[in-house]
Amino acid sequence: MYQVKEIFYTLQGEGEVEKKCLALRERLDHKYLNEVGGLEVPSLENIAVWIWKNLKPGFPALARVEVRRESCRHGCVYEGN
């Protein structure tokens, strides 16, 4: 099972993005991700899509979400459908 420790972002308007990312992090941090709604299968790919779905409505200019698991050097980039 994965646990999210950090959400990284690079966008303009960082103040609003930061608030939203912190809110998402609180929903994921120190939780079993397969118990979070929409993350029943918490692969890096599904986590990236979940973050996208939660950020995109408020940030139409969102171009990509990158999720990394540094401990094993794995990562995923999601750029929408």
Buried (B, 14 or more C-beta within 10 A) or exposed (E): EBEBEEBEBEBEEEEEBEEBBEEBBEBBEEBEBEEBEEBEEBBBEBBBBBBBEBBEEEBEEBEEBBBBBEEEEEEBEBEEE
